[in-house]
Amino acid sequence: MNKSQLQQHDREHLLHPFTDFHDLGNQGTRVITSAEGAYITDIDGHKMLDGMSGLWCCNLGYSRREISEAIYEQLNKLPFYNSFFQCTTVPSIELADMLAEVTPAGMNNVFFTGSGSEANDTNLRIIRRYWDLKEQPEKRIVISRKNAYHGSTIGGASLGGMSGMHKQFQSLDYIEHIQQPYWFGEGGDMSPEEFGVHAARCLDEKIQELGPEKVAAFIAEPIQGAGGVIIPPETYWPEIKKVLDQYDILLVMDEVIFGFGRTGEWFGADYYGMKPDLMTFAKAVTNGYFPLGGTMVSDRVAEVIKSKGGEFTHGYTYSAHPAACMAGIATLNILREEKIIETVRDTTGPYLAKRWAELADHPIVGEARTLGLVGALELVKDKNSRARFDDDCTAGGVCRDMSIKNGLVMRATGDTMIIAPPLILTIEQIDELVEKAHRALDDTARAMA
Ligand code: PXG
């Protein structure tokens, strides 16, 4: 099939995730046909630096044969066996061992799933099981944050705080949402430090309003990813820690985007010095080469679930899929052997921070922020008032298209442009990324004038 035939069949038969079918029908999909290193190429031969690592997952880029060969060998040896009913497979045990080593101290058990959404559903099941076994069944409510993203299953979407999603389904009734720590968008006249404390105190207020005896857990991404790379003010996590220390409430950190090195530490929890009770992961655990997710379970929780006996009636056919686990093992080996995370922390992260900050001088950029190898740009019409171009956030979509035209995949969340490039990016490729982003901003400024 040629390009237009592919697009026609795509339109007729494929229901795409998070896609406006009207727009898709008019424009046609971009057909990506190959990838190498940090670059993807479409059917027209247009090569782009992939500033989004696929969808926050191909952190080692696209050319790691160690991972694809590990999957292939496993598929030929034992393509599938389940881990239900007292069965197991060697790759699942080995990956569980490795995850216990690289995750924060006190997290030594893993429950495998096929995705991040499933892992957050698993968290909901574990949380309830934990409090039931502790004979505190009235602890039912889970607090999350507005504009959080925790997946698209009913559990994941209920935990998430995206208003557009909530309009399209009925949320679970035991989930509550508090303010997000988004200083640029919601901080008003407060300093970032003041606002960080304020946003964290919202958790305390909510717990008191609901009654601590009814609150089971608080879930949060260390940094909101899909919500627009919202890096909380430095005061936020320490204040959350203070709040949580006062109550007997579980902390779930959703590391689906920030796990495995994105911040320059193994996990966002390491970066912020937090000790979660449960930790969701997916995406980069296999470098996006094979679907795999899971939740790391702290000793505190695992001991209750394991020692109090009885069956935990939960699991997925593909929990601990052997080929997925082999992909995970190969990925973690590369991260460790090539010191990828240390390079982000010591070299490429600081370099991106320096270069990205230069974009803040651009007339349509209200803020340029980075941490490790993620970044965001806030597009504004007026730098001082932080006023946007329009209510429909058209600048973001224009900038994304301009960026792609200039050979860089940048994502738009409203009028916030975001990047999460592969962690293998070289200094020269960071220069290329910033230069292409600069050109996209120039083109956007012209188009929006
Ligand atoms: N938690 C977080 C923090 C995520 O970012 C999920 C859970 C769900 O994972 P699965 O594997 O079920 O998709 C995610 C996924 C975007 C975008 O547009 C982000 C995600 C997924 C799709 C699109 O930024 N994150």
Residues whose N, C-alpha, C, O or C-beta is under 5 A from the ligand:
A	BS01	PXG	S115 G116 S117 E118 Y149 H150 G151 E221 G225 A226 D254 V256 I257 A282
